[in-house]
Amino acid sequence: MSKLLLRNHAPDDTGRVHHVTPESAGWTNIGFDLYRLQPGQSVTGDTGDREVCLVFVAGRGDAAAGAERWSGLGDRMSPFEDKRPYSIYVPQGETWSVTAATPLELAVCSAPGRAGGLPVRLIRPEDVRASVRGQGTNTRHVFDILPDQQPADSLLVVEVITPPGHWSSYPPHKHDVESGSAETQLEETYYHRLNPPQGFAFQRVYTDDRSLDEAMAVEDGDLVMVPRGYHPVGAAHGYTGYYLNVMAGPRRAWHFNTAPEHRWLLG
């Protein structure tokens, strides 16, 4: 099995399913944890020198971050409900906690805090920009949770819904070198869900010289790490794909480079 693919599995005693650190991934910036909490179960954290975005993927719960408190966050029981998520931005040097009110799927996205001084911020569904990208069988639906137009030090966070039989992160593009407005160097994780859950998708991660070339069959709840290279996703016929993207690098901007041989697809 590819070292870039982390399989879904039962949560541990804390509710945690996936745990990625810069050390475990062999990169510099992104950390990612996925929790599946039962009602009444809690998870807490201290950001230290990193910033965090807590994403309520599915379910409801109460949360605290810094001096802020919220009750009953979460407006969807599934990421396939065509509703935008609740999220919380937590800067470096703060503590946070989430307690599940229903079964709760919580993503904890982290990256280095740099400038500091940003406030804790609740990101409501109405704060999340929705858009449609592509056309034909390349159409996908995007929810920008923490885009580069919104304040943060390192993190970029986005959700994407890929209809059955469609492609996403396509035509193949990459963001692994610093090249001004042409391309930024960004690590990336993909947390995948499928509807119905017995479905599958495919993701390929590859470089121009093929020194990295991995093709993975992705199932519901799997996580794919993209350290560099192109990374297209295809959803099988009959199954809707969802993924939560986390990106971070030395510069907080999303500029990508489409594979030259596939640029004709852009019309």
C-alpha positions in Angstrom: 0.0 0.0 0.0 1.2 3.5 -0.8 2.9 5.4 2.1 0.7 8.4 1.0 -2.5 6.6 1.9 -3.8 6.2 5.4 -6.8 3.8 5.6 -9.9 4.5 7.6 -10.2 2.5 10.8 -12.1 2.4 14.1 -11.3 5.4 16.4 -9.1 4.9 19.4 -10.2 5.6 23.0 -10.0 9.3 22.4 -12.1 9.2 19.3 -9.1 9.8 17.0 -9.0 8.0 13.6 -6.2 9.8 11.7 -3.1 11.5 13.1 -0.7 13.3 10.8 2.2 15.4 12.0 5.0 17.1 10.0 7.3 14.5 11.5 5.2 11.5 10.6 4.5 12.9 7.1 8.1 13.8 6.4 7.3 17.4 5.6 7.4 20.8 7.2 3.9 22.3 7.7 0.7 20.4 7.9 -0.8 18.5 10.8 -4.2 16.8 10.5 -6.3 14.8 13.0 -9.7 13.4 12.4 -12.0 12.5 15.4 -15.2 10.6 15.5 -16.7 11.5 18.8 -19.8 10.0 20.5 -22.3 12.2 22.4 -20.7 13.6 25.5 -17.1 12.8 24.4 -14.7 15.6 24.4 -11.3 16.5 22.8 -9.0 19.3 23.8 -5.9 20.9 22.4 -3.2 23.5 22.9 -2.1 25.2 19.7 1.4 26.1 21.0 3.4 27.7 18.1 0.8 26.5 15.5 -2.6 27.7 14.3 -5.6 25.4 14.0 -8.8 25.2 12.1 -11.5 23.0 13.6 -14.0 21.8 11.0 -17.3 20.3 12.0 -17.5 17.7 9.1 -20.7 16.2 10.4 -22.7 16.4 13.6 -23.2 19.0 16.4 -21.2 20.0 19.5 -20.2 22.7 21.9 -16.8 24.4 21.6 -14.5 26.7 23.4 -11.4 28.5 22.1 -9.4 31.1 24.1 -12.1 33.2 25.9 -14.8 32.3 23.4 -17.6 29.7 24.0 -20.3 28.4 21.6 -23.2 25.9 22.0 -24.9 23.8 19.5 -22.5 24.3 16.6 -23.1 22.2 13.5 -25.9 22.3 11.0 -25.4 19.0 9.1 -25.3 15.4 10.0 -23.4 14.5 6.8 -21.0 16.4 4.5 -23.3 15.4 1.6 -26.3 17.5 2.8 -25.4 20.5 0.6 -24.8 22.6 3.6 -21.7 24.6 4.4 -19.8 23.6 7.6 -19.2 25.4 10.9 -15.5 25.9 11.6 -13.3 27.7 14.2 -10.0 29.4 13.6 -7.7 29.2 16.6 -4.4 31.1 16.5 -1.1 30.1 18.1 -0.8 30.2 21.9 -4.5 29.3 22.6 -6.3 26.3 24.0 -9.5 24.8 22.5 -12.0 22.1 23.3 -15.0 20.4 21.6 -17.7 18.3 23.2 -20.0 16.2 21.0 -23.8 16.7 21.3 -24.5 14.1 18.6 -22.1 11.7 16.9 -19.5 14.2 15.6 -16.9 14.0 12.9 -14.3 16.7 13.7 -11.2 17.6 11.6 -8.3 19.4 13.4 -6.2 21.1 10.7 -2.9 22.7 11.8 0.1 24.6 10.4 2.8 26.9 11.7 1.7 30.1 13.3 3.9 32.9 12.1 2.9 36.5 12.6 0.5 35.8 15.5 -1.9 38.3 16.9 -5.0 37.1 15.1 -8.2 36.5 17.1 -10.1 33.3 17.7 -12.8 33.3 15.0 -16.0 31.4 14.4 -16.5 30.7 10.7 -20.2 30.3 10.2 -21.8 28.6 7.1 -22.8 32.0 5.8 -19.1 33.1 5.9 -18.1 30.2 3.6 -18.0 31.1 -0.1 -19.6 28.5 -2.4 -18.6 28.1 -6.0 -18.8 25.7 -8.9 -15.6 24.9 -10.9 -15.2 23.1 -14.2 -17.8 21.9 -16.7 -19.2 18.7 -17.9 -17.7 15.7 -16.1 -15.1 18.0 -14.6 -17.8 19.9 -12.6 -17.3 20.1 -8.8 -18.7 22.1 -5.9 -16.4 24.1 -3.6 -16.8 25.5 -0.1 -13.9 27.8 0.8 -13.6 27.6 4.6 -10.3 29.4 5.0 -9.2 30.8 1.7 -6.2 33.1 1.2 -8.4 36.1 1.2 -9.3 35.5 4.9 -6.8 36.0 7.7 -4.5 33.2 8.9 -0.8 32.7 9.1 -0.4 29.5 7.1 -3.6 27.4 6.7 -5.7 27.1 3.6 -8.8 24.9 4.1 -11.5 23.9 1.5 -14.2 21.3 1.0 -15.0 19.8 -2.4 -17.9 17.7 -3.6 -17.3 15.7 -6.7 -20.5 14.3 -8.4 -20.6 10.6 -9.4 -18.4 9.8 -12.4 -16.7 13.3 -12.3 -13.1 14.3 -11.9 -11.7 16.8 -9.4 -8.4 18.5 -8.8 -8.4 18.2 -12.6 -6.9 18.9 -15.1 -3.9 17.7 -13.1 -2.2 20.6 -11.3 0.6 21.0 -8.8 1.9 23.5 -6.3 5.3 22.4 -5.1 7.7 25.2 -6.1 7.9 28.8 -5.3 7.5 30.8 -8.5 5.8 34.2 -7.6 2.3 34.4 -8.9 2.8 31.3 -11.1 3.0 28.7 -8.4 3.3 28.4 -4.6 4.9 25.6 -2.6 2.1 23.9 -0.6 1.8 20.6 1.1 -1.7 19.1 1.0 -3.9 16.5 2.6 -7.2 15.0 1.3 -9.7 13.6 3.8 -12.1 11.5 1.6 -15.7 10.5 2.2 -18.0 8.6 -0.2 -21.7 8.5 -0.6 -23.0 5.7 -0.4 -20.1 4.7 1.8 -19.3 1.4 0.1 -18.1 3.4 -3.0 -14.6 4.3 -4.0 -12.6 6.9 -5.9 -9.1 7.0 -7.4 -6.4 9.5 -6.7 -3.0 9.7 -8.5 0.0 11.6 -7.0 2.8 12.0 -9.5 5.7 14.3 -10.6 6.8 15.3 -14.1 9.9 13.0 -13.8 7.8 10.2 -12.2 10.2 10.0 -9.3 6.8 10.0 -7.4 4.0 8.2 -9.1 1.3 6.6 -6.9 -2.2 5.6 -7.9 -4.5 4.8 -5.0 -8.0 3.3 -4.7 -9.6 5.6 -2.0 -12.4 4.4 0.2 -14.8 6.2 2.6 -12.8 7.8 5.5 -9.3 7.4 3.9 -6.7 10.2 4.0 -4.2 10.9 1.2 -1.1 13.0 1.7 0.3 15.1 -1.2 3.9 16.2 -0.5 4.4 17.3 -4.1 3.3 16.7 -7.6 0.0 16.5 -9.5 -2.9 14.9 -7.6 -6.2 14.4 -9.6 -9.2 12.6 -8.2 -11.9 10.6 -10.0 -15.2 9.5 -8.4 -16.7 6.2 -9.5 -20.0 6.1 -11.3 -22.9 6.1 -8.8 -20.8 7.5 -5.9 -20.5 11.1 -4.8 -17.0 12.1 -3.5 -16.3 14.6 -0.7 -12.9 15.7 0.4 -11.6 18.2 2.9 -8.3 19.8 1.7 -5.7 21.3 4.0 -2.8 23.2 2.4 0.1 25.0 3.9 3.6 26.1 2.9 6.1 28.9 3.3 3.9 31.5 1.6 0.1 31.6 2.2 -1.2 31.8 -1.4 -2.8 29.3 -3.7 -1.1 29.5 -7.1 -1.0 26.3 -9.1 0.6 25.0 -12.3 -1.5 22.8 -14.6 0.4 19.9 -16.3 1.6 21.2 -19.7 0.3 18.2 -21.6 -3.2 18.6 -20.2 -3.6 22.4 -20.6 -5.6 22.0 -23.8 -8.4 20.8 -21.5 -8.7 24.3 -20.2 -10.1 25.4 -23.6 
